[in-house]
Amino acid sequence: MPGGLTIWREAVRVRYARLRFVWVQVAVALVLAGGLTVVFFGLDHLNLARHRAGVWMWDPCLVCEARLPYAPAWIWVYLAYYPLCFAPLLLPEIRREPGLFWRIVGAYLMQFALCFAFFLLFPTRMTRPPAGGEGLARTAIEWTYLLDPGFNIFPSLHVSVLVFTSWLFGRFCGKAAGRAFWTATALIAASTLLVKQHCLLDLVAGAAVGTAANFASSPSAGGSAKPT
């Protein structure tokens, strides 16, 4: 009986420790999301003020991109990025292993720090049409353009974070999950072009940042997917 009680107490202790760590992870994710969002939009509006003051800013869009359609209905695909930022918290490996969790946090911080440095030191701007569309799509576009005046574009954080997440799911959940996330990433990347939030060069640079973060978070894994 004493031995059984000891085992039960140890099981309760381990379960409590895991539950407490999950709440720590959620709190860290929310604090990071809030803090990084404030910095992002702060830099965006700082660059808007700098642009109005006459500071030159590079428009990275290629001439051929003028042929791409403007499709306001794709704003819903574009906005799907935000909940997917939290998707790594669904991975059991990250929930169970503190060392891995903190490496993933570090990889997120690396991506944002690198992109923020570009936004501040190498400012770019997006030339956009007036908000279009109908109904809720038009309202969503108008709010997006109001909150994000279109200066923090190179590299694309939308693409960087989702490329990183796709590598993670491929690594820990197998090829099928990896393909699903790569498909979502491709659709959201396309949406950034169709709602005129990014240019092609932004997407390429963002993909490079996300891939670098993957290697930094697990150099030995190299982002390879587990076999199905």
N, C-alpha and C positions, 0 to 999 in steps of 0.2 A: 504493500500500500504506500509506504513512504516513497519508494522508487517511482510508482505511478504518479504520485502527487508532484514529484520533482519534474518529471517529464511534462506533465500538464502545465506547470508553472513556466517551464522553459518555452513551451509552445505558445503560451499566452504572451510571454515577453517578446518573442520573435515576431509574432503577429502584430503586437502593439507597435513595435519599432518600425515595421514595414508600413503600417498605416500612418504613423507619424511622419515618415519620410515622404509618403505620397502627398501629404498636406504641405510639407516643406517645398516639394517640387511645384505644386500648384501655386503656392505663394510666390516662389521665385519667378515662375513663368508670368504671373500677373504683374509683378513689380517690373520685370524686364520689359514686358509689352507696353505698360504704361509709360515708363521712363523713355524708352526708345521712340515711342510714338510722339511724345512731347518734343524730343530733340529733333526728330525728322521734320515735323511741321514747323518747328522753330527755325530750322535752317532753310526750309522752303520759303517761308515768308521773309526771312533775312535776305535771301537771294532776290526775292521780288523787290524789296526795297533797294537793294544794290542795283538791280536792273533799271529801276525808275530813276536812280541817281546817275545813270549813264555808264555803269560798268558793263564792258563788253562780255557777252556770254555766247559760247559756242552752241550752235544748233546742229546736233549730230545726225539729223535725218538725211538720208541719201535722196538724190533726185528721183530715183525710181519709186520711192515710197509714196510719192504723190498719187500714184495709180491705185494705191490701196483704198478700199472703200471705207467710209465712215459708217459704222454700224452701232448705234447707241444701245440696241437690245443686248449687245454683248457685255454691257456693264454688269449684269448679274454673274456672268462667268468671271469677270475681273474681280468682283467683290468676294468671290469664293476663296480667294487667297487668304483672307484674314482668319477664318476658322481653321484653315489647313496649317497655319503657322503653329498651332498647338498640337498637331497630329503626332509628333514624336512622343508626347506624354502617353500615348496609347500603347507604345511598345513595352512589353513586359521586361525586356532586358534593361531598358533605361529606368523603369520604375524600381527594379530590384537592385541595381548596381550603382551605388553612389559615385564611384570613380567614373563610370561611363556617363552618368548624368552630368557631372560637372565638366567633363570634356565636351559634351554637347553644348552646354551653356557657354563654354569658352569659344566654341566654334561659331555660335550665334553672335557673340560679342565681336569676334574677329571680323565677321562679315559686315556688321553694322559700322564698326570703327573704320574699316577700309572704305566703305561707301561714303560715310560721313566726311572723311578726309577729302575724297574726290568732290563731294558736293560743296565743301567750303573752299578748297584751294583751286579747283578746276571746274568752276560753275558752268552748267549747261542749261539750256532752256528748250521747251517744247512749244512749237507753233501749232496752236489748235484752232479748229473752227468753233463758231458759237455752239453752245449746247443745243443738241437736237434730240430727236426722238419724240415719243408720245407717252402720255400717262406717267406711270411710276418710273419707267425707264428714263424719261426726260428729267423727272425730279431727282433721280439718283445721279444722273450725269451732272446736273446743275450743282448738287451738293458736293460731288467729287471735285469738280473744277473750282468750287469756292474754297474748299478746305486745302486742296492741293493745286496751287497755281501753276505747276508744271516746270519746276526748276530742278528738283532732285531726281534726275532721270538717268544719269550715267555714273556707275553701272546700275542696272535695274535690280532693286531689292526684291521685287516680286519674283523675278526669275532666280535670283541667287538663293533665296530661302527655299523655294520649291525644288530647285535642282538638288540642294543639300538634303531635303526631306526625301526626295526620290531615291537618292543613294542610300539613305538610312533604311528605308523600307525594303529596298532590294537586298541590303546586307542582312537584315535581321528577320525578314518575313518571306524571303524567297523571290524567285523571278516573277511569279504571277502578281504579287503585291507591288513589286518594283515596276512592272509594266503598267499597272493601273495608275500608279502615281506619276510615272513619266507621261502617260496620256493626259492626266489632269494638268500636269505642268505645261505640256505643249498647248493645250486649249487655253489656259490662262495666259500664257505668253502671247498667243495669237490675239487674245482679247485686249491686251495692252496696246497692240498696234491698231486694232479696229475701233477702240474708243479714244485713240490719239493721246495715250498717256506715255508711250515710249516709242523709240525708234529701233531699227534692227540692231544697230551697234550697241545700244543699251542692253539688249537681250544677250548678245554674245559676251559682253563684259560681265554681265550678271551670272551667266552660266559658268564662266571661268572662276569667279569668286566663290560660287557655291561648291564647285568641284574642289577647289583648293581647301575650303573648309572641311570637306569630307575627308580629304587626305590628312589634314591637320588633326582631326578628331580621332582618327584611327589609321595611322600610317601603315600598320601591318596588313589591315584589311583591304586598303586601297579601294574601298567602295564596292568590292565585288559582291554580287548577290549570292545568297545561299541557293543550292540546287533545290528544285522542287521535288 
